[in-house]
Amino acid sequence: MESPRDILKRHGLHAKYSWGQNFLGDAQALEDIADALELRAGEPVVELGPGLGHLTRFLAATGAQVTAVERDRDMVSVLEKEAIPGVRVVAGNAATVDFAQVAGVPQVAVVGNLPYHLTSSILFQVLDQRAKVSRAVFTLQKEVVERLAAKPGTRDYGLLSVLLGLHFGIEHLFTLESHLFHPPPKVDSAVVRLTRRASPLAPVVDEERFTRVVKASFAHRRKTLLNSLKSDRTLATPEQYVKALETAGIDPMRRAETLSPEEFAALERGLGPVTQGA
């Protein structure tokens, strides 16, 4: 397989550091990522940021219907010239695209080697579009994957661990050392798999309020849960927070990182019906 360096040279291009371009050209790693999606022949999959098309080729080899979404016009030109069979190239922004719509189907699998600066935006897109996403496999900064897959009570556990964990199973699959990329990033990467649950771990009254509750809880990690929640007075009064914690059976002196997604859901439900302006 031709290396990223050689493909760039052949097309007269260089990796764009400002775009966070680090191209993975290791065949075994690429095969492992494609295998992690467990694609069926004919199944639609959206690849975010295909770059030079290295992973794209492995995805296409499964017989899946690949839609490659790339915002860099130079990379779009490369992909079009490479003309990988079974792949449709779409110029678009991975951080804002509607995954199912761009593929022209009601539900898709999603995959990509994500630029570090777009990671949160794309993960929130997956969360918002979860009804259309069966599963996702992403290559991310290693420490981000560790945070996503962290368990309650650990230092790495945080906002996205909870929000994604309510709706997806999260698996830290394997690590990719920096030397496997061109140019090599300053840190190692890791591959994570998100598999949508058949139903959420626990019910919530309102998804937007649930997100706000979790954000407020983690706003001041060193403070107790009750004191952190009070940072958002537009969501509830201190008295309402106390009552919600009591209803949920949660000690207000605990800290946010000790609560499971199910406990956060119970806390949100404890706030009662959503009132206008809440």
Secondary structure, DSSP 4 states (H G I P E B T S, - for coil): ---HHHHHHHTT----GGGT--EE--HHHHHHHHHHHTPPTT-EEEEE--TTSHHHHHHHHTT-EEEEEE--HHHHHHHHHHT-TTEEEEE--TTT--HHHHHTSS-EEEEEE--GGGHHHHHHHHHHTGGGEEEEEEEEEHHHHHHHTPPTTSTT--HHHHHHHHHEEEEEEEEE-GGGEESPPSS-EEEEEEEE-SS-SS--S-HHHHHHHHHHHTTTTTS-HHHHHTT-TTT--HHHHHHHHHHHT--TTS-GGG--HHHHHHHHHHT-SPPTT-
